[in-house]
Amino acid sequence: MARLEEPVNIEETVIRINRCTTVTKGGKSMSFSALVVVGDKKGSVGIGFGKAREVPNAVNKAVKEAKKQMVKIPLKGDTIPHEAWGRYKAANVYLRPACSGTGIKAGASARAVIEYAGIKNILTKCYGKRNPLNVAKATLMGLKALRTKEEVGELRGVNIE
């Protein structure tokens, strides 16, 4: 079985790095976790979370996972086709299409996911908890819920012009 070629135009960014300390008999043991977003800015985006004893290893693990988790998002020009809600645990994110020139109105975690998906004009609002990991996953859930007119017509068995 041939292995698929990895696209060369995938970009990545670190949203957050957390430091965790465990106190043991031998002293304090440090570990790190990294939250990373990867995307091609043309409709494909993924989120990864990696843990390791050192920051570079955690980031590498997160990037590897994010590339595995990449999904294709339907776009309508430089915005989204319709309104959507994304929910993950206690984080709720409302996504709304915006007209050209609006830009990305979003918090840090949601903005990273939206930028790397290739969306240029969108309005978002985060409700509930604002944990960066949960907000990023909620944003991705909202983007996954998007459908184009053709997909909706196919699901309903009707022709939509």
C-alpha positions in Angstrom: 0.0 0.0 0.0 1.4 3.4 -1.1 1.7 6.1 1.5 0.0 9.3 0.7 2.2 12.3 0.1 1.9 15.1 2.7 1.0 18.5 1.2 3.9 20.9 1.3 1.8 24.0 1.9 0.5 23.1 5.4 1.2 25.8 8.0 1.2 25.3 11.8 0.9 27.5 14.9 1.0 26.9 18.6 -2.0 28.2 20.4 -1.0 27.3 24.0 1.7 25.6 26.0 0.9 24.4 29.5 3.5 23.5 32.2 2.6 20.8 34.7 4.6 20.0 37.8 4.3 16.8 39.8 6.0 16.6 43.2 7.5 13.2 43.8 9.8 11.8 46.5 12.8 12.7 44.3 11.7 16.3 43.7 9.6 18.2 41.2 9.0 16.6 37.8 8.0 19.0 35.0 6.1 18.1 31.9 4.5 20.2 29.1 1.5 20.1 26.9 1.0 21.9 23.6 -2.1 22.8 21.6 -1.4 23.2 17.9 -3.5 24.2 14.8 -2.4 23.2 11.3 -4.1 24.1 8.0 -3.5 25.0 4.4 -5.7 28.2 4.5 -7.8 26.7 1.7 -10.4 24.9 3.6 -8.4 22.1 5.5 -7.7 22.5 9.2 -6.8 20.2 12.2 -6.2 20.5 15.9 -3.6 18.5 17.9 -2.7 18.2 21.6 0.6 16.6 22.6 2.3 16.0 26.0 5.9 15.4 26.7 8.8 16.2 29.1 10.1 18.9 26.9 8.3 21.6 24.8 9.7 20.7 21.3 8.7 17.1 21.8 5.2 18.1 22.9 4.8 20.5 19.9 6.0 17.8 17.5 3.5 15.3 18.9 0.7 17.8 18.6 1.6 18.7 15.0 1.6 15.0 14.1 -1.8 14.5 15.7 -3.2 17.6 14.1 -2.2 16.4 10.6 -4.0 13.1 11.2 -7.1 15.0 12.4 -7.4 17.4 9.4 -10.8 17.9 8.0 -12.1 19.7 4.9 -14.4 22.8 5.6 -16.9 24.0 3.0 -16.3 27.7 2.2 -18.5 30.3 0.4 -16.0 32.7 -1.0 -14.0 33.9 1.9 -16.6 33.2 4.6 -18.8 30.3 5.7 -22.0 29.3 4.0 -24.4 29.7 7.0 -24.6 30.2 10.7 -23.5 27.4 13.0 -23.0 26.5 16.6 -20.1 24.4 17.9 -20.1 22.8 21.2 -17.4 20.9 23.1 -17.8 20.1 26.8 -18.8 23.5 28.4 -17.5 25.7 25.6 -20.0 26.9 23.0 -19.0 28.9 19.9 -21.4 30.7 17.6 -20.1 31.2 14.1 -21.8 33.7 11.7 -20.9 34.6 8.1 -19.8 38.2 7.5 -19.6 40.4 4.5 -16.4 41.2 2.8 -14.1 43.6 4.7 -15.3 42.6 8.1 -12.3 40.5 9.0 -12.1 37.8 11.7 -13.9 38.8 14.9 -12.9 36.0 17.3 -10.9 35.2 20.4 -7.3 33.8 20.2 -8.2 30.1 20.1 -11.1 30.4 17.7 -9.1 32.9 15.6 -6.3 30.4 15.0 -8.6 27.7 13.9 -10.5 30.0 11.6 -7.4 31.6 10.1 -5.8 28.3 9.2 -9.1 27.1 7.7 -8.8 29.9 5.2 -11.8 32.0 6.4 -11.2 35.7 6.0 -14.6 37.2 7.1 -16.5 35.8 10.1 -18.2 36.9 13.3 -17.9 34.6 16.4 -19.0 34.6 20.0 -17.9 32.3 22.7 -20.3 31.3 25.4 -19.7 29.2 28.5 -16.2 28.3 29.5 -13.2 29.8 27.7 -10.6 27.0 28.1 -8.4 27.3 25.0 -8.5 23.6 24.2 -12.3 23.4 24.5 -12.9 26.6 22.5 -10.6 25.4 19.7 -12.4 22.0 19.6 -15.8 23.7 19.7 -14.9 26.0 16.8 -13.8 23.0 14.8 -17.1 21.2 15.6 -19.0 24.2 14.4 -17.0 24.3 11.2 -17.6 20.6 10.7 -21.3 21.2 11.0 -21.3 23.4 7.9 -23.0 22.2 4.7 -23.2 23.6 1.2 -26.5 24.0 -0.7 -25.6 20.9 -2.9 -25.0 18.7 0.2 -28.3 19.7 1.8 -30.2 19.1 -1.5 -28.6 15.7 -1.8 -29.4 14.8 1.8 -33.1 15.8 1.3 -33.4 14.3 -2.1 -34.4 17.6 -3.8 -32.8 19.9 -6.4 -31.8 23.3 -4.9 -30.7 26.1 -7.3 
